[in-house]
């Protein structure tokens, strides 16, 4: 497999993880159980999972009242999209 393929697989996995973490944390919040620390949610988003985190935030209606998440995740998603676009252009060699 090429580096491009590994990169796409990585992005898919980290975004699925971020989406799942938002759902899991919302479920834990409803049941008043131990939560995922916000640092971990941000960490996964910073590693490329801002799209999955943003989608999870909307789907599960989780962290939507926190300005840092409400505006930070979408902003980070835009930055990551620009970086991914650049890397795809650099890595993709047909």
Order of alpha helices (4+ residues) and beta strands (2+ residues): alpha-alpha-alpha-alpha
